[in-house]
C-alpha cells in the first residue's frame, strides 16, 4: 500500500520462481535442503570408510554414543552370531549410499553452471 492509498503490485517481475528448486543455486546452499543432502552423502561414504578407527578407539561407546551402523552390524554378526541380519543391514546401507551417490551425480550433471 502506498502513502496515497493506492495498492502497489510489485510482484510481477520476481527473479526467483518459488515453486521448486532453483537448479543454478542447488549446490551453493541457497536452497538449504540440498546442503544437508550433500553433507549426508559425504558423511555416509565416510561411515563406510572409518569403521576401524571408531571401533578401535571407542568400541561404539561410551554407551552407544558413537555406534555407527557398521559397528551395530559387526556386533550383530560377530557377538550375537546373527550373520543374516548383519548382512542385510550392510547391504541396505551400501544400497542407500550407492543410490544417494548416483542421484547426487545425476543432479550435478543436470545443473548447468
Rosetta blueprint (number, residue, H / E / L):
1 X L
2 X L
3 X L
4 X L
5 X L
6 X L
7 X L
8 X L
9 X L
10 X L
11 X L
12 X L
13 X L
14 X L
15 X L
16 X L
17 X L
18 X L
19 X L
20 X L
21 X L
22 X L
23 X H
24 X H
25 X H
26 X L
27 X L
28 X L
29 X L
30 X L
31 X L
32 X L
33 X H
34 X H
35 X H
36 X H
37 X H
38 X H
39 X H
40 X H
41 X H
42 X H
43 X H
44 X H
45 X H
46 X H
47 X H
48 X H
49 X H
50 X L
51 X H
52 X H
53 X H
54 X H
55 X H
56 X H
57 X H
58 X H
59 X L
60 X L
61 X L
62 X L
63 X L
64 X L
65 X L
66 X L
67 X L
68 X L
69 X H
70 X H
71 X H
72 X H
73 X H
74 X H
75 X H
76 X H
77 X H
78 X H
79 X L
80 X L
81 X L
82 X L
83 X H
84 X H
85 X H
86 X H
87 X H
88 X H
89 X H
90 X H
91 X H
92 X H
93 X H
94 X H
95 X H
96 X H
97 X H
98 X H
99 X H
100 X H
101 X H
102 X H
103 X H
104 X H
105 X H
106 X H
107 X H
108 X H
109 X H
110 X H
111 X L
112 X L
113 X L
